Amino acid sequence: MDVNTALEFAKASFLAETGKSPTDLQIDIFEKALEGKTYEKIAEDCNCADSYVKEVGSDLWRILSSKLGKKVSKKSFRNIFEEYDRSPSSATQQPNNLPEVASSHCRQDWGEAPDVSIFYGRKEELTELKRWIVADKCRLVALLGMGGIGKTSLAVKLGKQIQHDFDRIIWRSLDRSPSLNTFLAEIISLICNESKTNLPTTPSEAISRAIKCLSAQRCLLIIDGIETIMETGKLAGKYRERYQDYGRFFQKVGELNHQSCLVFTSSEKSTEISLLASRIRLVRSHKVGGLTNEAAQQILKDRGLVEEREWHDFIDRYEGNPLALWMISATVVNLFAGKASDFLKTGTVFLGQIEGVLFLMFERLTEPEIKVICQLAAINSPVSFNQLRERISGDISSSVLMNVLESLSWRSLIETEVGQDLFRLQPVIRKYAINRFGQKSS
């Protein structure tokens, strides 16, 4: 049995036994084990801890053993598959209707979606999002959160886990900012197999045809990076000139009846999502926050930090932001011999390479937003609306301050205390604001 056949056979066995596809890491382990690599080498290739790879691999062999009715292990699975391949019936059929399962895979076009074979935590979030999309049949779901928080990885992981609930999956990024007409022409061509000469020529026609395609098949359309077509230098929620048609498209996807789901990621909430999610049950938004302590600790283990009690303080300093923890951990290893305790003794919120992410977020801000952020940075504690209003200079009225705070919230740049009207900055946001604007507070 060749590698590709063995892999498809394993995927089908896994799907038949569990009702879902193996994870990207499980597939990597299977493929590399086929090549005869040790767990240590697989862990090195996948940039994971040895113990974690062994745990994931053990779970994979257990599931395959249960489905195939034979003890499957890393050492034995190649012989088991080759034994089956040599059996007289293998040329015409596979046991337990596995070919039917394998052939039921939907058509997929993942474009330039990132690899998520290394993924940390978010089990509860994934469970809730899957319920929204698969059970509740949501038509439009927005994944929102600050840069580096893991929205893109979460969207890919979600798509991989629910792929068998759809006839077609398409992933696209808006990093090149295509016009809506160009974007939907490609989507329509992929879903409905229409020729280039028959594609729509106006945004209205493109939206109408796209909705028909989403009605004809159950599709999962994932769009990454909506913030790239959002306006800068104005309060949040508005699209750039010539991109307002995207807002109309999202509105139609949310309002009209069809059997598909559109998931998009953005560091900025749009007006359409705010309005639709408040009045249409099948339109929802999810704010992606930091990782749990357990998941964040796995990052530190994989990065080679020395295990210490101070890990909790280190994770809290970056509020579980996976990109920040991943990047700053490298500094801890390089400069502090992997000891987070020594790093914390510096007393600073080191930004390192995440400054680039924050720079892009701050470039979108208006002057009033910058003024409010600087004031919050100067106060450095949760503050109520009235307290903030008293501290702000008189050129910002109460109504303007409300608009600014809502805009900063939509941009994921301020936090609100649960159940209270208190506003604060994450430590990395505060540190960046001070570095860039000084202690300016008025």
N, C-alpha and C positions, 0 to 999 in steps of 0.2 A: 504494500500500500504506500503510495507516494505521500509526500508531506502535506500537500493541499487536500488530498482525499482524507488523510488521517485527521486533519484539522476540522474539516467539515463533518466528519463522522463524530468527532468529539463534541463539537458544538451542538449537533443534532441530539446526541445522547444527553448532554447537559440540559438542553431546552426541554426535552421530553420528560426528564426527571423532575426539574424544578419549575418549569413554566416560564423560565427567563433565560436570557443568553448569559454565557460566562463573561466575567469582567475582562477589561483589556489586559490587566495584569495576569489573570488566569490564562488567557490566550498566549501571552508572552512566555509564561512559565511552560506551557505545553509545547510551544514551538521550540524553545531553547532546550527543553528536556529531550525532545526528538533529536536535537543535534548532539546530544550526549553531554551537555554542559552540567556542571555541578551546581548545587544551590548557591554556593558562594559566588560562582561566576555569574549566575543569573541575577543575583542580588546586585552585583557590581554593574552589570549591563543596564539594569532597570533603576539604578540609583536608589535602592531600598535596603533596609536592614536585613541581614541573613535570616534572623528569626521570623521576620514578617513574611518573607518569601516562603519559608518552610511552612508557616501556618496557612497561607493562602493555597500553596500547592497541596497540602494535606487535605484541605477541604475539597479541592478539585478531584483528587483521587477517590475520596470517599463517595462523592456524588456519582462518578463514573462507575465505581464498584457496584453501587446500588442499582444503577440502571442496567448494567451489563450482566449482573448476576455472577460476577467473578471478582476476586480480590485484585484491585488495580493499585499499583504503586509506581513511584518514579522509576524503579528498576524494571518492573514487569510490564508496563503498559505497551511498550513497543512490540514485545513478543505476542501479547494478546491481540493487538491490532493486526499484526502480520499473520497470526494464526487464523483470524477471521478472513483475511484477504485470500488465504489459500483454500478456504472451504469451498466446496462445489457450488453452493448456492450464492456465493458472493457476487457472481457476475450478473445475476438477475434480480436479487433482492437483498434487503438489509433487514435485520431483526427489528421487531416492534414498530414497524412502519416508520423507521427513521428517515427514509428518503422523502416521505411526504412532509415531515417536519422541516427538513432542511430546505426543501423547495418552497416552503411557505414564507421564506424571508422576503420582506418588502424590498422594493427598489429604493436604493439609497444613493444620495450624492452629498457627501460630507464636505466638498470643496476644500477649503484651507482650515478646517476645524483642527484645533490642537489635539495632541495625544493626551489622553487622561488615564493612562495606565498607572500613573502615580496620582492618587487622589486621597484626600484626607477628610474623614468625618462626614458630616452633613447627612447622616442617615435619616434623621427625623424630617429634615427639610425635603429630602428626596421622596420620602413616603408621602408627605403632604402634597407635594407638587404632582406626584403620580396620581394621587386621588383626585386632585382637581381636574387633571387632563383625561385620565382613563375612565374613572367612575363618574365624575360630575360632568364630563364632556365640555369643559371650558373651551371657548372659542379664541380667547386672547389672554395671554399671561405675560406680565412684565416682570423681569428679574432686575431689581434696582439695587444700587449700592456704589460706594466710593471706588475709585480705581484701585486695583490690586486685591480686592476683597474676594475674588474668585467667582464672579458671575459667569464668565465664559466657560470655565471648567465645569461649573455646576450645570450649565445648559447642555454641554456635550454629554456629561454623565447621565443626565436626565434622559436625553434623546436615546442614548445607547440602551438604557434600561427599559424603555417603553417602545422600542422600535418594532416589536412584533404586534403592536396594537394598531399599526398603520400600514396602509398600502404603499405609501411613498414618504420618504424623509428627505428634506433638502435643508442644507446648512449654507448660509451665506453671511459674509461680513460686509459692513458698509464702510470699511476703511478707505475705499477709493471713491466714496460718495457718488454712486451712479444716480442718474435721474430716476424718478419712479417709473417712467415709461421703459427705460432700458432695463431696469431691475425686473419689472413684472413681465416684460417680453420674454426674458430667459426663464422665469418661473413657469409661465404659461406653456412655453415650448417643452419644458421638462415634464410637466404634469400631463398635459393634454396632447403631446406629440404633434403640435401644430407646426407647419412649415414656416420658414422665415418670411415668405411672401404673404402669409395670412395673419401676421401678428398685428396687434392694435397699434394705432399711430397717435392716439391722444390719451392723456391720463384717465379721463372718464371712461373711455372704452377699455383701457387696460384694467382698471379696477373692476368693471363689470365682468369682463372675461375671466379675470383671476378668481372672482367669487364663484363663477360657474365651475371652474376647475376644482376649487376647494369643495364644491358641493358634489361633484361627480365621483371623487375619490376621497377616502379618509387620509388626509395628508398632515404631516407635522412639518411646518415651515419654521425654522429657527433663524432669526436675524440678529447678528451680533454687532454691538457698537452703535446704537441709535444716536448717541450723543454727538457723533461726527457730523450729523446733519442738523443739529440744534444750533440756535443763534448764540453768539458770544457777545459780551458787552451789554447784554440786556438781562432782565430778570428771567429766571428759568421757565421752561415750558413751551417756548416758541421755536418754530423751525426757521432755518435760514431761508432767505429769498430763493425761490425756485424749488424748494423742497417741501412746501406746505402740502403738496399732494400726498405725501406720505401720511400726514395726519388724517386726511380724508380716507385713505386706504385702511388705516388701523381702525378708524371709526366704523367703516362698513363691515370689516371683519368681525368687530365686536357686536354690532347691532343686527346683522342679517343672519338668517338661518342657513347653516351649512354643517357638514360633518367633520370639518378639519379643525386644527388648532395652530395658531401662530404664537410662538414664544419669542420674545426679544429681550436683549440685555441692554442696559443703559446706566450710565452714572447720573443721569438726569431724568426726572419724571416729566412726561409731556402733559399738556392740558387735557388732551383727549383721554389719556389713561385715568387722570384724576376724576374727570367727569363720568366716564363710562363705568369705572370700578365702583362708583358710589351708587349707581342706579341699575346696572345690569348684572345679574347673578353670574353669568357665564364669562365675565371679564374680571380678572383679579390681578393684583400686583403683590409681589413678595420682596421685602427688603432683605438683601443678603448681608448678614452681619459677620462678625468674627467667628473663628472656630471655637469649639468647646475646648476646655483645658486638656482633655484626653487626646483629642485630635491634634491640637497644637504641640503637645509633648512628642507625638510621633514625628513631627517635622524636626524637632530638636534632636531626637535620637538618630534620624536618618542623616542629619547634617554633621553628626559626630560630636555633639556637645557632651561634656562630662555631666552625668546625671547628678543633680543637686536639688536641695529643697528650694533654692532660689528660683527654680524654673517658673514657679507660679508668678513671682514678681516680674520676671522677664516677659512672660506672656501677657500679663496685665498691662505692662508698660506699652505694649503695641496692640492691646485689646484684641488679640487673637487674629490680627490681619495676616493671612497666610503668606502674602508676598513679602511683607515687612519681616516676618519671622524667618522666612527662607533666606532673604538677602542679608539681614543683620547677623544671622547665625554664622555666616561665612566670616564676617568681621570678628566675631567672638572666637572662632577657631583660629584665625590668622594672628590676632593680636593678643588674645588672652588665654591661649592654650585650651580653648573650648570651655572655659569656666565662666558661666553667666554671672556668678557671684562677683568675680573681679570686674567684669564689664559694668555691673550695676553700681559698683563703688565709685565709678566716674561721676555718677549723679546726673548724667545727661541723657536726653532722648536723641540718640544718634539716628540720623536719617539715611545717610549713605545714598545708595542708588535709587531709593524710593522718592528722592527729591524730584526726579524727572516726572514721575506720575503726578505728584502734587503740583508741579509747575503747570502742567497742562490743565489741571482742574482750576487753578487760580487764574489762569489766563482768560477764563470765561466770565469772570466776575465783573460786576458794576462797581462804581465808586462807593455807593451806599453799602453794598455787601462787604466790601473790604473794610469800611469803617466799623461795621458791626463786628466782624471777625476780630479786628484788632482790639476792640473794646472787650470782647469775651476773652481774648488772650491775656489782656492786662488784668482782668478780674480773677481769672484762673480758678473759678469754682462755679458750681451750678447757680444760675441767677434767674429770677422771675422776669416776666415781661415788664412789670412796673419798675423793678429795680434797674433793669437795663435801660428803660426809657429815661430814668432820672440821670443816669450816667452819660447818656448820649447827648451831644450838643443839640441846640434848639433847631438846627436846620433839617432834622429828621422828625417828622410828625409821627403820631401814634399809628396812623393808617399806613404811612410809608414804612415804618418799622415792622408792622405786621406783614406787609408784602415782602420785605427783605428777608425776614425770618422764614417765611414759607418758601421763598426761593432758595435759601441756603439749605433748608431741609430737603427740598426736591433735588438739590445737587449733592446730597449726602455729606455735607460739610459741617453740619451741627447735629448734636444729639439732644434728645429730650428725655428727661427722667420719667420713667414709667409711672403713669397715674398722677403726674405733677406738671405744672406749667413752668418747668425749669429748663434752661438751655445751657449747654456746655460744649466745649471743643474736645475732640480726642487729643491725647498728648502729641501725636505726630502732626496734627493740623495746627495746634498751638505753636509747636516748635518751628514749623515752617513759616507761619505767619510772622513770628518774632524775627526769624532770620531774614525774611524778605522785607518786612516793613518796619522793623525795630519795635520799640514799645509804644508806637503811635496809638493813641486811643481816642483821638478827637479830630 
